[in-house]
Amino acid sequence: MTSEMKPPLTLLVLAAGLGSRYGGLKQLEKIGPGGETLMDYSIYDAKRAGFTRVIFLIREEMREQFESQVGEKYQNILDVKYAYQNIHDLPSGFNCPLKRLRPWGTGHAVWSARKSLMGNDFAVINADDFYGFETFQVLAQSLGIDQTEESEKLILSMVGFRLSETLSDHGHVSRGICQKTAGYLETVEEWTQIGGTPITGLNSSGTELSLSGSEIVSMNIWGLPGSIFSLLETEFIKFLDSLNKEDFLSEFYLPSAVDASIKSGSVKVKVYPASCAWMGVTFKEDKTKVMDSILKLVDNGIYRNPLFED
């Protein structure tokens, strides 16, 4: 395939979450010295790494605010598109319960963008996390892997971060804790209430266990093939079938779908260790520390100020 025929490197930014522990559109929180958001830095890094298209996955009611405050600033540097997460967008045969108000989760969010991706490989990130330039370089290089290499399995990629570097000083967090063998993901398990000294957390069974801090965690940054959507739909249907009729809060998480697909033998996931520090504002009190860290990167010449110069 010639370079002219290669599809654009596409970044899917998950920005539809309610931000329930923080309140409001934390994606729009000003962090950088020029008023930049963490998402601004991700878009900037992704572009430097070779991504040319960004698709923002948002809720329909966010559209006007998001497009005017976020999307417009990127129009001159990237091909900007939008996809929408709607709780009524479900596989054939399913209807959304009347009492369901919250989005269906990150797995559903990615599935919601199926028509916008047009079968192209893509990277997925959270809108409100900082991942670093080298992380996007790794993702860019991992996309476009020849899927015929493993004819019976789709090949995915993820960048894993050290647990201790993703914790908050101001509350407990949830993380997808990973086990890997020979560089490939074996399991990713959602743990909750992680924090404290020494570090403890609740595993998926609700059992409190100690953690070393050296564990690899998923921060929801993945490289996915364009053919992933039928697999996601299969796992989403299983999730919907398993729901209690009175459960209006459970979410279909992307890491859980990946974990189930590993167990079924449908996918292989290459794990790349992060070489950059992760940053995020889980709680309002985290903001000052993150602002200081970004300012140091700017002072060291890693990022421009302002980030997007005319």
Buried (B, 14 or more C-beta within 10 A) or exposed (E): EEEEEEBBBBBBBBBBBBBEEBEEBBBBBEBBBBEBBBBBBBBBBBBEBBBBBBBBBBBEEBBEEBBEBBBEBBEEEBEBBBBBBBBEBBEEEBEBEEEBEEBBBBBBBBBBBBEBBEEBBBBBBBBBBBBBBBBBBBBBBBBBBEBEEEEEBBBBBBBBBBBEBBBBEBEBBBBBBBEBEEEBBBBBBBBEBBBEEEBBBBBEEEEEEEBEBEBBBBBBBBBBBBEBBEBBBBBBBEBBEEBEEEEBEBBBBBBBBBBBBBEEEBBBBBBBEBEBBBBBBBBEEBBEBBBEEBBEBBEEEEBEEBBBEE
